[in-house]
Amino acid sequence: MNINLDSAKDTLCKNILIYGYCKYENKGCAFSHTRAPQVNSNGGGQNATVPSISSSFAANSPSDGKRKFNMNTPSFQPSSVSNMTSKFANLSPKVKEIPVFVPSGGAPGMGQSISLLSANNANGSGLSDDLLPQKKFNVSTPSFTPSSFNTGQDFPPNSSAGSQPPATNPYLPNNQNTLPQGSGPSEVYFQQSANAYPLQYHLYAPAPPPRLTIPLPPHETNANSMFIPNDLRETLQKRNEATLQTLPRSNLPDHINIYHSLVPIDKNYEPVSKVWCVPSSIYKVFSNVDGNPYALRKIEHNFAIVNEAPFKTIKKWKQVKNANIVQLQEAFTSMAFGKSCLIVVYDYFPNASTLLEHHKRAGMRTEPITEEILWTYLIQLINVLLAVHEKGLAARSALDLTKVLVTNKNRLRLSNCGITDILNYEKDEEEISKSHNYFQSLQRKDILLLGKLILDLSILTIPNSLRNQSKNELLGYLRTSSTINFSNDFLEVLTKLNEESAEFDLYKFNQRYLTNRVFSLMNNLEDSADFMEAQMSTELENARLFRLLTKLNFIIDRPEAKDWTENSSKYIIKLFRDYVFFQYDEFGKPIVDLSRVLTNLNKLDAGIDEKFLLVSRDEKNCIIVSYKEIRDTIDSVFRNLSRD
Ligand SMILES: Nc1ncnc2c1ncn2[C@@H]1O[C@H](COP(=O)(O)OP(=O)(O)OP(=O)(O)O)[C@@H](O)[C@H]1O
């Protein structure tokens, strides 16, 4: 290993950083063993303006300072930096040796197009004037809350238009028990979360419509194409927001077994479930064990659950692994709500909606039904039914428009599985004692439920007044209507699924009617995966560039840093910042070019040998320097900073 002894003695030994001591300290280790000074937990000295930070870190750190929070720790530092001491130490730049070009009298010349105009920087040193200690970052500074989100006062002007009647929220204290017009319960919970800082989506300028887009030459691109599309980003951000949403005040229990932070997620709160005919509600919760969010279903059962027997299918349900099911985690009873309730916990899918909500929500914009969507749904539901039946189970009431979730574009998941098995346990046991084929008959009923579900969705294409007919009449109407354009294949499948014959072989049905359709679905899924991968690759560099910018901001304009003179190594960092961000064109107009920033930062991060000219703001000093030299300087200054 090549170690530059000159620079090594200024570099803190990695063993000190990681272990707190170096066993080679007096046995030839060339690196510095001077320990960092102690953090004063009383907030003295440098830390006086940030007492809360210093005291909290001090409380957690051992007195010898070994484990002091340090940006230089191996987990944080990019590998290129940690290798720097050994690999590139002898390449560290000697700024004083870099040729300095001083133009005579600051005459306009080669540096003009990148001249840095700074009206308020009269001293020309490149330093900003506002280096006052009170400007230090302080965590106790009150945070900014947008006025429209003040707790309990205003609601955002764009909250959904008053289409729903006021509902009663059973979980709020009495004085706030009425929801404003048009706000679903979850929206109100969100507003009342005192610590919520909703993202202002409008801050991201949307891409202009194609007719307004200025045609660009083929080698140019605009900022929108460099990042993931706005709508995809917004969807993902909204999901994150929904996942992290909390409810500060409620009369819900603090925790139920290992689950805490309950937030109701029923969009249309109904006290009694239409499917199980017992009071039921669903909450987003967090697990104490793994910290993940889950959907917790509470059911107030009207019979006593005194032993494990009703839960006998739960183990099997937990074993059903399928892309089209909401995974069941566990089921138990709890007294946390004041009386015995059945609790069933599932995976949580933020902002998921039920098929009913997705296609038929009163007063809301819903996705119109097409034959292609119905084929996609059918294939996914048959896929999950095959997996469920294979385990000797039956989906039962999970095959309902209010229980099948849409978790992504055209992506279905069967949810709330296993609940009917628990609630119907005694009746099922009776039936099983009478007939050994009871579960097979339930599986046959699943096919009829599936047929009904697809039929219910298909009739959303016909006028409302014609929907209240019998199953056979509806099928007849769909076949003969001149306004409905379902293919013969689809109508045959729909009829087959709704036939009440004793025998139905799901595998044969699959082979006969769905094989060709599966290829088309597979094609769409592959396209979607390719799209997502392409989007991910546009964001690939973000973390790297963010770390680089963070480093630059840690270094530049530090209030306590005095050494920014022209001969200091830090000077070129500052000139580089000016070169990247504070450029003006030949007409004196600021250059706000994102691709230029990205190009420069990428070159800096890669540390390439390309040389370029940096000019001081007063245009008296010019330095020719390479990206590699700047990167090495930044690394060395940052190392020193994190060692102090
Ligand atoms: N696992 C889950 N992850 C995320 N959201 C879920 C999950 N399960 C259900 N939801 C959401 O919870 C909401 C309420 O579901 P629920 O099954 O109670 O519907 P419902 O129409 O009220 O039916 P019911 O009449 O049985 O109460 C739906 O918007 C659904 O999207």
The ligand as an SDF file (V2000), in Angstrom:
LIG
                    3D

 31 33  0  0  0  0  0  0  0  0999 V2000
  -54.8770   -4.2280    3.3390 N   0  0  0  0  0  0  0  0  0  0  0  0
  -55.2970   -3.0020    3.0940 C   0  0  0  0  0  0  0  0  0  0  0  0
  -54.4080   -2.0250    2.8510 N   0  0  0  0  0  0  0  0  0  0  0  0
  -54.8160   -0.7750    2.6020 C   0  0  0  0  0  0  0  0  0  0  0  0
  -56.1140   -0.3950    2.5710 N   0  0  0  0  0  0  0  0  0  0  0  0
  -57.0410   -1.3370    2.7980 C   0  0  0  0  0  0  0  0  0  0  0  0
  -56.7030   -2.6820    3.0810 C   0  0  0  0  0  0  0  0  0  0  0  0
  -57.8470   -3.3910    3.2560 N   0  0  0  0  0  0  0  0  0  0  0  0
  -58.8700   -2.5150    3.1020 C   0  0  0  0  0  0  0  0  0  0  0  0
  -58.3980   -1.2940    2.8250 N   0  0  0  0  0  0  0  0  0  0  0  0
  -59.1740   -0.0920    2.5820 C   0  0  0  0  0  0  0  0  0  0  0  0
  -60.0800    0.0780    3.6260 O   0  0  0  0  0  0  0  0  0  0  0  0
  -61.2450    0.6980    3.1340 C   0  0  0  0  0  0  0  0  0  0  0  0
  -62.4500    0.0550    3.7760 C   0  0  0  0  0  0  0  0  0  0  0  0
  -62.5450   -1.2940    3.4750 O   0  0  0  0  0  0  0  0  0  0  0  0
  -63.8240   -2.1310    3.8790 P   0  0  0  0  0  0  0  0  0  0  0  0
  -63.5210   -3.5470    3.5720 O   0  0  0  0  0  0  0  0  0  0  0  0
  -64.2470   -1.8010    5.2660 O   0  0  0  0  0  0  0  0  0  0  0  0
  -64.8650   -1.6070    2.8390 O   0  0  0  0  0  0  0  0  0  0  0  0
  -66.3880   -1.2720    3.0560 P   0  0  0  0  0  0  0  0  0  0  0  0
  -66.8820   -0.8230    1.7110 O   0  0  0  0  0  0  0  0  0  0  0  0
  -66.5510   -0.3340    4.2040 O   0  0  0  0  0  0  0  0  0  0  0  0
  -66.9900   -2.7300    3.3690 O   0  0  0  0  0  0  0  0  0  0  0  0
  -67.8910   -3.2090    4.5970 P   0  0  0  0  0  0  0  0  0  0  0  0
  -69.2920   -2.9440    4.2200 O   0  0  0  0  0  0  0  0  0  0  0  0
  -67.5590   -4.6640    4.7230 O   0  0  0  0  0  0  0  0  0  0  0  0
  -67.4110   -2.4180    5.8130 O   0  0  0  0  0  0  0  0  0  0  0  0
  -61.2120    0.5650    1.6240 C   0  0  0  0  0  0  0  0  0  0  0  0
  -61.0220    1.8460    1.0570 O   0  0  0  0  0  0  0  0  0  0  0  0
  -60.0050   -0.2620    1.3290 C   0  0  0  0  0  0  0  0  0  0  0  0
  -59.3180    0.2310    0.2100 O   0  0  0  0  0  0  0  0  0  0  0  0
  1  2  1  0
  2  3  1  0
  2  7  2  0
  3  4  2  0
  4  5  1  0
  5  6  2  0
  6  7  1  0
  6 10  1  0
  7  8  1  0
  8  9  2  0
  9 10  1  0
 10 11  1  0
 11 12  1  0
 11 30  1  0
 12 13  1  0
 13 14  1  0
 13 28  1  0
 14 15  1  0
 15 16  1  0
 16 17  2  0
 16 18  1  0
 16 19  1  0
 19 20  1  0
 20 21  2  0
 20 22  1  0
 20 23  1  0
 23 24  1  0
 24 25  2  0
 24 26  1  0
 24 27  1  0
 28 29  1  0
 28 30  1  0
 30 31  1  0
M  END
$$$$
